[in-house]
Amino acid sequence: MPIRWISVISGMVLFVLFPLAAPAHVGSPDFYYDGHAGPYHVLVTVRPPQVIPGIAEIQIRSLSGQLSRVDVIPMRLVGDGAKLAPTPDAAERSSADPQLFIGKLWIMSRGSWKVQINADGTQGKGELAVPIAAVSASSMRMQKSLGALLAVLGLILVVGLVGIVRAATSDAVVEPGATPSPSLRRRAFIITSGASVFIVAALVFGDFWWTADASNTEKLSYKLPHLQLSLRAGNVLQLKLQNPNDVEWRQFPSELADPDKVRLDDLMPDHGHIMHLFLVRTPDMASFWHLHPQAVSGPDFAQALPSLPAGHYRIFADIVHQTGFPETQVGEIDLPAISAAPANGMARMNAAPVQGDDAGGAELIAGEKVSQLSDGYRMVWERDSTPLKANQAIWFRFRIEDRNGNPATGMENYMGMAGHAAFIRNDGQVFAHVHPAGSISMAAAELAQGDGGDAANSPDKMAGMNHAPASAEVTFPYGFPQPGDYHIFVQIKRAGKIETGAFTARVEN
């Protein structure tokens, strides 16, 4: 008897077909947000549920002020669910750390959510909303050992049920010690055979239902979108966004009735740009670029590439839908050397100048603690000798110094914030675009605060932006999701020029 049929009977392991939750950033499921709940400076970590519906864990660490109570509420990011709040759940204070509160919330469906945080303490009350994306990435398979155990138990159950039917229609209806008559045995045989046929039919129906339900669940699993990439006119990178997923849960409720609304041009700017494109050459990770392609039509974008060396490049494209749902689409492409310098005696003028917010480096030398910048300046990663561990919230602090070791002057905000960082595992299986406010989308943060996302067109007005003059230090809250070897690229702006620092990191379990 197939294991799947036996599993239908038991019903004990329905959870094994539920999909794992996945984030917008590639391979980086947790969300980190450095913000203010009224007068309280807090660091929020949200670990999405492994199943949808499922329970998310929220950690709120007070960085200023003494909190006495923290309540957490799950709400949809847009639509009616963004206004109708359920009863809040109280987060519990950690016994090991009085500044840390831990809460758990049910996330009931896929899509854009926010965690509303209500804080109360010595400085009064405060509120903060943290946007998250809840999706399902894969279906877990049943373990063979568990399937074998269920098969044995199910077989015992079926044999026992048939035996009960036979006994109930023969031995149970005669006096103790008496032998059933031939007619009674014949009647018992017919009823037992009919019951056996019924049990087998129930198993077949259950198998059909289970397969159909598993197939429907698999269709709802989030599939990582892959870009279609091509190089045109020597240096123009053509990008076509892909949509391998059912997008109903990404749309506004008012758009669901119109099939023409289910598309890939429903994007909103995130700190001033519709798309943030990252290119990194593998395996050396020495050529890294942060560019901002222009929309051509619908899902099509184009980017004139600057001078960069030939090689195999991994591509990561960050976008945000109007519902606040962020996505990272990925791709790979082999690029020729693109340069404006003469080659083989022939002038090559196919490299575009780097301008605006575009920046990167073709020959970056990554260091463990120090990365050299231009004009003798350098970027220093302020880290101690403590090994880096996976799944731990870490403050990444970087200091920019002049050639004499003094704090750099002339620092400017870059797209409305002190800097940008990209955390990329060397095999490309982890990518996260992180800001000083955390790993969430700033456009989604604007929606979460109830500002409608209008400020997304103006980086200086968005939630999480740095409105004060930039200093010589930039920090990023983030936690490595998996062990392995990583590169960290940190971009800042000084004296009108965008600089890129590169660092290596070894992360342990």
C-alpha positions in Angstrom: 0.0 0.0 0.0 1.5 3.4 -1.0 2.9 5.5 1.8 0.9 8.5 0.6 -2.4 6.5 1.0 -1.5 5.6 4.5 -0.6 9.2 5.3 -4.1 10.2 4.3 -5.6 7.9 6.9 -3.3 9.1 9.7 -3.7 12.8 9.1 -0.9 13.2 11.6 1.6 14.9 9.3 -0.3 17.5 7.3 2.2 20.0 8.3 4.9 18.3 6.2 3.4 19.6 3.0 3.2 23.2 4.2 5.8 25.5 2.5 8.6 27.3 4.1 8.4 31.1 4.3 10.8 33.1 2.2 11.7 36.8 2.1 12.1 39.3 -0.8 15.9 39.3 -0.3 17.5 36.1 -1.7 18.1 33.6 1.0 17.8 36.1 3.8 14.4 35.5 5.6 14.6 37.8 8.6 13.8 41.5 8.7 15.8 44.0 10.7 14.6 47.6 11.4 16.3 50.3 13.4 13.6 52.9 14.2 11.8 54.9 16.9 8.6 53.9 18.7 7.8 57.5 19.8 10.6 58.4 22.2 12.1 55.0 22.3 14.9 54.0 20.0 14.5 50.3 19.2 16.0 47.5 17.1 13.3 45.2 15.8 14.0 41.7 14.4 11.1 39.8 12.7 11.6 36.1 11.9 8.7 35.2 9.5 6.9 31.9 10.1 8.2 28.8 8.4 4.6 27.9 7.4 1.8 30.1 6.1 -0.4 30.3 8.2 2.2 30.3 10.8 3.7 32.1 13.8 6.3 34.9 13.4 8.7 35.8 16.2 9.3 39.5 16.9 12.2 40.7 19.0 12.1 44.4 20.2 15.3 45.6 21.9 15.2 49.0 23.5 18.3 51.1 22.7 17.1 54.1 24.7 14.7 54.5 27.6 13.2 51.9 29.9 10.2 50.0 28.5 7.7 48.5 30.8 5.3 47.0 28.3 5.4 46.2 24.6 2.3 45.0 22.5 2.5 43.6 19.0 -0.2 43.5 16.4 -0.3 41.8 12.9 -1.9 43.9 10.2 -2.1 43.9 6.5 0.1 46.6 4.9 -2.7 47.9 2.5 -6.4 47.5 2.2 -9.1 47.1 4.9 -6.8 44.9 7.0 -4.4 47.9 7.4 -7.1 49.7 9.4 -8.9 47.0 11.3 -6.5 45.9 14.0 -7.0 42.7 16.0 -6.5 42.4 19.7 -2.8 43.1 20.5 -0.5 40.4 22.0 1.8 41.3 24.8 5.5 40.7 24.2 7.3 39.0 27.1 10.4 40.6 28.6 13.5 38.4 28.3 14.7 36.9 31.6 18.3 37.2 30.4 18.0 40.8 29.0 15.6 43.3 30.5 15.9 45.5 27.4 14.6 42.7 25.1 11.0 41.9 24.5 9.9 38.8 22.5 6.5 38.4 21.0 4.8 35.8 18.7 2.1 36.6 16.1 0.0 34.5 13.7 0.5 35.5 10.0 -2.6 34.1 8.3 -2.0 34.7 4.6 0.7 35.5 2.0 1.5 39.0 1.0 2.5 42.4 2.5 2.1 42.7 6.3 3.2 45.0 9.0 3.9 44.4 12.7 2.4 47.3 14.7 4.5 47.8 17.9 2.9 49.7 20.8 5.6 50.6 23.5 5.0 52.0 26.9 7.6 53.0 29.5 9.2 55.8 31.5 8.9 58.3 28.7 5.3 57.6 27.8 3.8 55.7 24.9 5.1 55.2 21.4 4.2 53.4 18.2 6.1 51.9 15.3 5.1 49.8 12.3 7.6 47.3 10.6 6.7 46.0 7.2 7.4 42.4 6.3 6.7 40.1 3.3 5.1 36.7 4.0 5.4 34.1 1.2 5.9 30.4 0.8 9.0 29.3 -1.0 8.9 25.5 -1.0 7.2 22.4 0.2 8.9 20.1 2.6 8.9 16.4 1.8 8.0 13.6 4.2 11.0 11.9 5.7 11.4 8.3 4.6 11.6 7.0 8.1 8.4 8.8 9.1 6.7 7.5 5.9 7.7 3.9 6.7 6.4 4.3 10.3 3.0 5.7 9.0 2.8 2.8 6.5 3.1 0.2 9.2 0.7 2.0 11.4 -1.8 2.5 8.6 -1.5 -1.2 7.5 -2.3 -2.2 11.1 -5.2 0.2 11.1 -6.7 -1.2 7.8 -6.2 -4.8 8.7 -7.8 -4.2 12.1 -10.7 -2.4 10.6 -11.4 -5.2 8.2 -11.1 -7.7 11.0 -13.6 -5.7 13.1 -16.1 -5.7 10.2 -15.7 -9.5 9.8 -16.1 -10.2 13.5 -19.1 -7.9 13.8 -20.9 -9.7 11.0 -20.1 -13.4 12.1 -18.7 -14.3 15.5 -20.3 -11.4 17.3 -23.9 -12.4 16.3 -23.8 -16.1 17.6 -23.7 -17.5 21.0 -20.3 -17.9 22.7 -18.7 -21.2 21.6 -21.1 -21.6 18.7 -20.0 -22.0 15.1 -21.5 -19.5 12.5 -23.8 -21.2 10.0 -22.8 -21.3 6.3 -25.3 -18.6 5.5 -23.9 -16.4 8.2 -20.4 -17.0 7.0 -21.5 -16.2 3.4 -23.2 -13.0 4.6 -20.1 -12.0 6.6 -17.9 -12.6 3.6 -20.1 -10.4 1.4 -20.2 -7.6 4.0 -16.5 -7.8 4.7 -15.7 -7.7 0.9 -17.9 -4.7 0.5 -16.3 -3.0 3.4 -12.8 -3.8 2.0 -13.9 -2.3 -1.4 -15.2 0.8 0.5 -11.9 1.2 2.4 -9.9 0.9 -0.8 -12.2 3.4 -2.5 -11.7 5.8 0.4 -8.0 5.4 0.1 -8.1 6.1 -3.6 -10.3 9.2 -3.1 -8.0 10.3 -0.3 -5.0 9.9 -2.5 -6.7 11.9 -5.3 -7.6 14.7 -2.8 -4.2 14.7 -1.2 -2.4 15.0 -4.6 -4.7 17.8 -5.8 -4.3 19.7 -2.6 -0.6 19.3 -2.6 -0.5 20.5 -6.2 -2.5 23.6 -5.4 -0.3 24.3 -2.4 2.8 23.9 -4.6 1.4 26.5 -7.1 1.1 29.0 -4.2 4.7 28.5 -3.3 6.8 31.6 -4.1 9.2 31.0 -6.9 12.3 33.2 -7.2 11.9 35.3 -10.3 14.7 35.1 -12.8 15.5 38.0 -15.1 15.8 37.6 -18.8 19.1 39.3 -19.7 20.8 40.3 -23.0 23.4 42.8 -24.1 22.5 45.1 -27.0 24.4 47.9 -28.8 27.7 46.9 -27.2 27.0 48.1 -23.7 23.2 48.3 -23.1 22.0 45.6 -20.7 18.4 44.7 -21.5 16.4 43.3 -18.5 12.9 41.7 -18.6 11.3 41.1 -15.2 9.7 37.6 -14.8 6.5 36.7 -13.0 6.4 33.0 -12.2 4.0 33.5 -9.3 0.3 33.9 -8.6 0.2 37.7 -7.9 -3.2 38.0 -6.4 -1.8 38.5 -2.9 0.6 41.2 -4.3 -2.2 43.4 -5.6 -4.5 46.0 -4.1 -7.9 44.5 -3.3 -9.5 46.9 -5.8 -7.3 45.5 -8.6 -8.1 41.9 -8.2 -11.3 42.0 -10.3 -9.4 43.4 -13.3 -7.1 40.8 -14.9 -5.3 43.6 -16.8 -4.1 44.9 -13.4 -2.1 41.7 -12.7 1.2 42.8 -14.2 4.8 43.7 -13.5 4.5 47.5 -14.1 2.8 48.1 -10.8 6.1 49.3 -9.2 6.8 52.2 -6.9 10.1 54.0 -6.4 12.2 53.1 -3.4 14.4 56.1 -2.3 14.0 57.6 -5.7 14.4 54.7 -8.1 12.1 52.1 -9.5 14.8 49.5 -9.6 18.1 49.0 -7.8 20.4 46.7 -9.9 23.4 45.0 -8.4 26.1 43.3 -10.6 28.9 41.3 -9.0 31.5 39.4 -11.0 32.1 35.8 -9.7 34.0 34.1 -8.4 36.5 36.9 -7.5 33.8 39.4 -6.4 36.2 42.2 -7.4 33.8 44.0 -9.8 30.7 45.3 -8.1 28.2 47.8 -9.3 25.0 49.4 -8.0 23.0 50.8 -10.9 19.5 52.2 -11.6 18.0 51.0 -14.9 15.4 53.0 -16.7 11.9 51.5 -17.3 11.3 50.9 -21.0 7.8 49.5 -21.0 6.0 47.1 -18.7 8.5 44.6 -17.4 11.3 45.8 -19.7 14.2 47.9 -18.3 17.5 49.0 -19.8 20.9 50.1 -18.4 23.9 51.4 -20.2 26.9 49.8 -18.6 30.0 51.6 -17.4 33.5 50.4 -17.9 33.8 47.0 -16.4 36.0 43.9 -16.9 34.8 40.8 -18.7 33.5 37.9 -16.7 30.6 36.0 -15.3 28.2 38.3 -13.4 25.5 37.6 -11.0 22.6 40.1 -11.2 20.2 41.1 -8.4 17.3 43.5 -9.1 15.4 45.0 -6.2 11.9 46.3 -6.9 8.8 47.1 -4.8 5.2 46.7 -5.8 2.6 49.3 -5.0 1.3 47.1 -2.2 4.7 47.4 -0.5 5.6 43.8 -1.5 9.4 43.8 -2.2 11.0 41.4 -4.6 14.6 40.6 -5.7 14.8 39.1 -9.1 18.0 37.3 -10.0 20.0 36.4 -13.1 23.4 35.6 -14.5 25.2 36.7 -17.7 28.6 36.6 -19.3 29.8 40.0 -20.2 32.6 41.1 -22.4 35.0 43.8 -21.3 33.3 47.2 -21.7 35.7 50.1 -21.9 36.1 53.4 -23.6 39.9 52.9 -23.8 41.4 51.7 -27.1 41.7 48.0 -27.7 43.9 46.4 -30.3 44.5 49.7 -31.8 40.8 50.3 -32.2 38.9 52.9 -30.1 36.1 51.4 -28.1 33.5 54.0 -27.0 30.8 51.7 -25.8 31.1 52.4 -22.0 28.7 54.8 -20.5 29.9 57.4 -18.0 29.0 56.7 -14.3 26.5 59.4 -13.2 23.8 60.2 -10.8 23.4 57.6 -8.1 25.2 54.9 -10.1 28.4 53.7 -8.5 30.8 50.7 -8.1 34.3 49.5 -8.8 35.9 47.3 -11.4 39.0 46.3 -9.3 37.9 46.3 -5.7 40.3 44.8 -3.2 38.3 43.4 -0.2 39.9 43.4 3.3 38.9 41.8 6.5 38.9 45.1 8.4 40.1 47.9 6.1 39.2 48.8 2.5 41.1 51.5 0.6 39.2 54.3 -1.0 40.3 57.1 -3.3 42.7 60.0 -2.4 44.3 58.0 0.4 41.0 57.6 2.3 40.0 54.3 3.7 37.0 52.6 5.2 37.4 50.7 8.5 35.1 48.0 9.7 34.9 48.4 13.5 34.7 44.8 14.5 36.2 42.9 17.3 37.7 39.4 17.3 34.4 37.7 18.2 33.5 35.1 15.5 30.5 36.0 13.3 27.6 33.7 13.9 24.6 33.0 11.7 21.1 34.1 12.8 22.3 36.8 15.1 21.4 40.5 14.9 24.7 42.4 14.5 25.5 46.1 14.3 27.9 46.6 11.4 29.8 49.8 11.9 32.1 51.4 9.3 34.3 54.4 9.8 35.7 56.6 7.0 39.1 58.1 7.6 41.4 60.4 5.8 45.0 59.6 5.0 46.1 60.7 8.5 43.5 58.5 10.3 41.2 61.4 11.1 37.4 61.2 10.6 36.6 62.1 7.0 35.1 65.4 6.2 32.9 66.4 3.4 30.5 63.4 4.0 27.1 63.6 2.2 24.0 61.5 2.3 23.7 59.0 -0.5 20.1 58.7 -1.8 18.8 60.2 1.4 20.8 58.0 3.8 24.3 57.7 5.2 25.1 54.7 3.0 24.0 51.5 1.4 25.4 48.0 2.0 25.0 44.7 0.0 25.7 41.4 1.8 26.4 38.7 -0.7 27.5 35.1 0.0 30.2 34.1 -2.4 28.1 31.4 -4.0 25.3 34.0 -4.7 22.7 32.1 -2.6 22.3 35.0 -0.1 21.8 38.6 -1.1 20.5 41.5 1.0 20.4 45.2 0.2 20.6 46.9 3.6 20.2 50.5 4.8 21.1 52.2 8.0 17.5 51.7 9.0 17.7 47.9 8.3 16.9 45.3 5.7 13.3 46.4 5.0 12.2 48.3 1.9 12.0 52.0 2.7 9.0 52.4 0.4 7.2 49.6 2.3 8.2 51.4 5.6 6.5 54.5 4.3 3.3 52.5 3.6 3.5 51.0 7.1 3.6 54.4 8.7 0.4 55.3 6.9 2.0 57.9 4.6 0.7 56.2 1.4 4.2 55.8 0.0 4.2 59.3 -1.6 7.5 60.1 -0.1 9.1 57.3 -2.1 9.7 59.7 -4.9 11.7 62.0 -2.6 14.4 60.0 -0.7 15.0 62.8 1.7 11.4 62.6 3.0 11.1 58.8 3.3 10.9 56.9 6.6 14.3 55.8 7.8 16.1 58.5 5.9 18.9 60.5 7.5 17.9 64.1 7.7 21.0 65.2 9.7 24.3 65.9 8.1 26.2 62.8 7.3 29.0 61.8 9.7 32.2 59.8 9.2 30.5 56.6 10.5 27.7 54.5 9.0 26.0 51.6 10.7 23.8 48.8 9.4 21.7 46.3 11.4 21.6 42.8 9.9 22.1 39.2 10.7 23.7 36.6 8.4 21.0 33.9 7.6 23.5 31.1 6.8 27.1 30.2 7.5 29.6 30.6 4.8 32.0 33.1 3.1 30.6 36.5 2.4 31.5 39.8 0.8 30.1 43.1 2.2 30.0 46.1 -0.1 29.5 49.5 1.6 28.7 52.6 -0.4 29.0 56.2 0.9 29.3 59.6 -0.6 32.1 62.0 0.1 32.8 65.4 -1.6 30.3 64.6 -4.3 31.8 61.2 -5.1 30.3 57.8 -4.3 32.9 55.4 -2.9 32.6 51.7 -2.5 34.3 49.7 0.3 34.7 45.9 0.1 35.1 43.5 3.0 35.2 39.7 3.5 33.5 37.8 6.3 33.5 34.2 7.4 30.3 33.3 9.2 30.0 30.2 11.5 27.0 28.2 12.5 
